[in-house]
Amino acid sequence: MRRNEGLMTESEQLVQTTIRSGNATLCATHGGVLVYQLTGRGIGELLLAVEKERVVGHGSLDWGDKLVGRAAALLFTLVRPQSVFALTMSAGAQDVLRAAGIPFTSDAVILDVLNRTGTGPCPMEAAVSGVDEPLAALETLKQVSQTLSDAGRNNAPRKGNT
């Protein structure tokens, strides 16, 4: 289901340009116009965008993300994208998108997504390793994201402590 670069739509070209230029880590377009242009780190931005899009429903969008692993691919299936582009995409993400009939392309393919220190699997990927149902993945990823967010706050340096 890889997209032929010569047959790209204006929206797909805008997604690729926006992600490749670093102007966003996650974006979505419709009719050649950016609907989402986010710069956050990790899967949190995608979780929020998917939940919002499931309510707002702009229609079938072209999505782009800096990194798409299997967890992100499961989330993308919930919004039935026109296409998905990633700078880097895991083989597992390709399997999910291919099975859902969603066209995709990426600049690079990796076997697995690692955690930020590169010492093990990404916690989001590990959380959905046995999950194939997108709604179950959404709930699991929301819980893991909240747990990681809470842990980050609890380990952050406190103001006023010297």
N, C-alpha and C positions, 0 to 999 in steps of 0.2 A: 504494500500500500504506500510505498514511498512516492512522493510527489515528483513529477518530472518538472525540473526547474523552468523549462521553457513554456510550461502551461500554467504558471502561477498567476493568480488573480492580483489585482491591485492591493487588496487587503492582506494577502499572504506576503507580498513584497514588503508592505509596511511593517508587518509583524517581524519579519527577518531583519529589516534595517534597524528597527527600534531595539531589538534584543542584541544584535551584533554590535551596535554603536555604544552599548552600555547605558542608553537612555532609560532603560527599564530592565528589571530582572524578570518581570511578568507583565504581559500585555495581551490585549484582545482587541480585535478590530471588527467592524461591520461596515460594509459599503465604502471601504477605503478610509474610514475614520476611526481613530483610537477611542475605544469605549473604556478600557482599563489601561493604566500605565503606572505600574507599581515598582518600587525599588527596594522593598524589604528583603530580608535574608531568610532563607529556609522556606518551609512549606506553609507557614502561617498566612502569608498573603494569599496563596492559592486557596486555602481553606475559607478565608473570608470572601474572596471573589466568587467561589463556587456557591457558597451559601446565598450570597446576594443575587447571583445570576439565576439561581433556581427560583427566586421570588420575583425578580424584576423581569427576567426573560426577554432579552434583546433579540432573541432568535438565535440561529446557528452562527456562532462567531468563529473567526480564525484566532487561535491562541498561540502565544509564544512564551517560552520560559527559558531561563538560563540553563537549568538542569531539570530533566524529567526522569525520575525513577519510577519504579512500579507503583509506589504510593501515589505520586502525582498523576500517573496515567489513570489509575482507578478513579480519582477525583474528576479528571477531565471527562470520563465517560458519563458522569452525571449531568453534564451540560450539553451533551451531544454536539461537540464542536464540528465546524466545517473542516478544520484541519488543526494539527498541532505541530509547532516547530520548536526545536530545542538546540542550543549550542551543543549540549551534551545530553545523550539519552542512553539509558541502560537497555540491555537486551530484554530484560523483563518488562520494561515499559513498552517496548516495541511489540512484544507478545500480546499485552493487554489491549493496546490500540488496534492492532491487526485483528484480534478476535472480535472487537467491537465494531469493526468496519470503518474506523476513523483514519483518514489519510494523515501521514506524518512524514516529517523529514528532520534530519539533524546534521550538524557539522561533524560530530564525532559520536561513536558508540563505545560504551564501556560495559564491562560484565556486570559490575555491582556498584552501587552508590555507597561510599564510605562515610563515617562520621567526620566531623570537622577537623579532628586531629589525625585522621587517616589510620587510626589504630584498630578499627573494627567496622562493622556495618552501621550504616545510618540508623538511628533509633526509629525513624518513621518507616523505613524499609523493613526493619526487623518486626515492627508492630503489625504489619500487614502481610508478613511472609506466608501465612496460611489462609489468608482471606482472599476470596475471589469475588464477593458480592460488593459492589461499589457503595451502597448505603451503609453496610457494616464497616467498610473501610473508613468512610466519612466519620462515623461515630468513634471508632477506635483512634483515628488520627486526631480528632478534636480532644479526646481524653489525654493522649500522649503529649500533644502540644501544650495543653494546660499544665500538665505535670512538669514538663521541662521548663515552662515559663515560670511556674511557682518555684522550682528548684533554683533557677537563675536568680530570681529576686532574693531568695533566702541566702544565697551565697555571695550576693553583691556587697561591695564595701559600703559601710554605713557612713552617711555624712555626719561629721562632728566627732567621729571616733578617731583619736590620734594615738 
